Amino acid sequence: PDFLRKCIKCGQCMRVCPTNGLQPTLMEAGLEGIWTPYFIMAIGYCEYNCNLCGRVCPTGAIRNFSISEKLGQQKNQKPIRIGTAFFDRGRCLPWAMDTECIVCEEVCPTSPKAIWFKKETIRDRNGNEKTLKRPRISPELCIGCGICEKKCPITDKAAVRVTSVGESRSEENVILLNRKPT
């Protein structure tokens, strides 16, 4: 509600987004939200060292923040999070098809990486053993940038997708295990 109240739908943030991930909403945010920015990770991702959207926003709907603040580089400061990535194991190549794939971990920009692998030995349908690296996400390290979703080789609907769960600006939209009792 605060964002919708502040956003004047000028489109400046969408114009400066280097990956074109910021796109105008249609009805995703209701009638009031038409033409406000919406991140579509399948189109682009939030560039790790970019703060252009906050710098150009004339109303503060997208807060102006430094790169250092975005990355949480100051003492006792957490990085700005726009969401959390989740795997769809039914679509992920190492999970669903026992096929090697390490793209998501390779492109993950956080340090330490939010996406990591657990080696697992499986048997194929012929009984042959095979060791695979199966990806996992550390939600406390994921910033929701979406590069894993954008670069996933499963193109029609990525096997890793980012939702707004865990975003920095909301105390309610959190992963249930971390929710504080109300």
Secondary structure, DSSP 8 states (H G I E B T S, - for coil): -HHHHH-----HHHHH-TT--EEE-SSTT-GGGTT-EEE-TTT----TT--HHHHH-SSSSS----HHHHHT-STT-------EEEE-TTT-HHHHS-----HHHHH--SSS-SEEEEEEEEE-TTS-EEEEEEEEE-TTT-----HHHHH-S--SS-SEEEESTT-TT-SSSS-GGG----
